[in-house]
Amino acid sequence: MEATHEITNQPPPLTGYDVLGADAALAEAFGRYGAAGERAELERLGRLAGSAEAQEWAREADANEPVLHTHDRYGHRIDEVDFHPSWHRLMTVAVEHQLQAGAWAQSGPGAHATRAAKFLVWSQLEAAHLCPVSMTYAAVPALRVDPDLAAEWEPRLTSAAYDPGLRPPASKAGALAGMAMTEKQGGSDVRANTTRAEPAASAGDGWYRLTGHKWFCSAPMNDVFLVLAQAPGGLTCFVLPRVLDDGSRNGLRLQRLKDKLGNRANASSEVEFDGALARRLGDEGRGVATIIEMVAATRLDCVLGSAALLRRSVAEATWHAAHRSAFGVRLADSELMRAVLADLALESEAATALAMRLAACVDAGDDAQERALRRIGLPLAKYWVCKRTPAAVAEALECLGGNGYVEESGMPRLYREAPLNSIWEGAGNIQALDLLRVLAREPDAVAAWRAEVEAAKGQDRRLDDALASVTSLLASTDGVGATGQARVLAGRMAVLLQASLLVRFAPSAVADAFCASRLDARHGVYGALPAGLETAAIVDRATPEVP
């Protein structure tokens, strides 16, 4: 019987490898935009992300979902969520490496690009715990609307100490932030919110009591939340602490945890505000304008998260193909399989290049052109990269065949996670409509997009022709004004940004294949690349190596 169980032609597990070292596109982008002094720390994080120990943390956190406890044994309301110890291990590493908000406290160049590179590396391990990390990062620029609130909360949010548990914020070594905007009747239409905010003069100037229901509130065990509610002067943004300064629990009641497709390790909840105390952030009636910087930052992390999922999927697929044979041929040497792997690698490289470029825009601070590029680039990238990811992950899973469909491979977890970033912070149509707003109202942003694409002008005829075609579409009233064209335009403009970056910075084999396959607007099923491309070089570049 033992002879029937001899194991041959099965790839070894992809563990004990350097996630950064295996990701040439990310390493090169970090070299362009990141802080050189942070390279050693990024490399350490990459080795940890590829270790068998950390991969077991990811598996355990996903398999052991958070548990809601609304009451204690005596019937007292406690509204707490228990997480598996591996969740806390993942969170500890993320916060200690400043993936949450440390970049806002750093003054040197490349802080946000460095943080983005770390996010891309660590997200390849497990994506769900990056939700509270991302919201903490995004809360800081919104809080800066009010210098007093920023002075109170920013040092806590930028701390490198992970300090879980519900206690008075002043007593904690570090804090995390969340957000609660969405309601049942509104969804993405946050102006339809009905949560009421009534001034609470007895609590002090700027304090209100909130009453209402939020359909989605991610990471309910975080320490502070940015919330939208209807004040007497209209929709307003508020800062709601989970625990008040006197140690009492604020009136935030956890109704249930959402039973989600993926992102299982993270607690997404439905909450009731029962006279919860919150401080106004910004003026009454300016809620959307106040929280918009938080939305922009979380959209960047959606792009980063999708790029990370793409890269991990490609790593698994190329690793499998490099170590398995079929019909007497190693899969990686099969022309047909190599075309699929190369196509997926192109998608991953382009996503990483664009995500890192947009992160570098944040480092530019008040530079008008960089801010304008970020303004238009985020809805474009959020639309395109996040929407391309589910199909790419599915194709990568198929490269493993039936093995990829089995839970132990880890591919089903990636596949369940893949649609999330396209939905969170505004689904595809929201991003496309946002692009139309930019085109109609912000000519500086359109000019910044054109300048970024034209930085590669003259280096590839196909890119030049595609730019001329899109320019013509932008100039036509129908192209800009027709809502039905918004998705087409968003996709083509995003691909042009990616093509420009790859033409300027990627190896010629990568840039040539991307322009040949993407710029004719006919790219659909993965693996249908034009003939004559250097697919072997692209696949070799994308395949991890384990010492």
Buried (B, 14 or more C-beta within 10 A) or exposed (E): EEEEEEEEEEBEBBEBBBBBBBBBBBBBBBEBBBBEEBBEBBBEBBBBBBBEEBBEBBBBBBEBBBEBEEEEEEEEEEBBBEBBEBBBBBBBBBBBBBBBBBBBBBEEBBBBBBBBBBBBBBBBBBBBBBBBBBBBBBBBBBBBBBEEBBEBBBEBBBBBEBBBEBBBBEEBEBBBBBBBBBBEEBBBEBEEBEBBBBBBEEBEEBBBBBBBBBBBBBBBBBBBBBBBBBBEEEBBBBBBBBBBEEEEBBBBBBBEBBEBEBBBBBBBBBBBBBEBBBBBBBBBBBBBEBBBBBBBBBBBBBBBBBBBBBBBBBBBBBBBBBBBBEEEEEBBEBEEBBBBBBBBBBBBBBBBBBBBBBBBBBBBEEEEBBBBBBBBBBBBBBBBBBBBBBBBBBBBBBBBEEBBEEEEBBBBBBBBBBBBBBBBBBBBBBBBBBBBEBBEEBEBBBBBBBEBBBEBEEEBEBBBEBBEBBBEBBEEEEBBEEEEBBBBBBBBBBBBBBBBBBBBBBBEBBBBBBBBBBBEEEBEEBBEBEEEBBBBBBBBBBBBEEE
